[in-house]
Amino acid sequence: MRWLTDIELERYRRQLMAIEAIKLLTGYGKPMLSKMLVFNTIDMEFRKLNIRRERNCEVCGDDMENKKGLKSVIPCDIYTI
């Protein structure tokens, strides 16, 4: 069995990020909004995690949206499907 090097793993991570960016920019496909993809390198398995925003959170909550005028895309609370 051949192990993936750190450079190979980083290359795969960047490719997945580029695909998601293309989906967002072009409107083609279904982007993984409010989801996080986890890759287990030992078992070579992918898993999706749902992510939700906490309304009272200082980083991603509703108060931050009102103060800055921007909506956070990085929720703080992660839970599995």
Secondary structure by P-SEA (a helix, b strand, c coil): cccccaaaaaaaaaaaaaaaaaaaaaccccccccbbbbbbccccbbbbbbbbbccccccccaaaaaacccccccccccccc
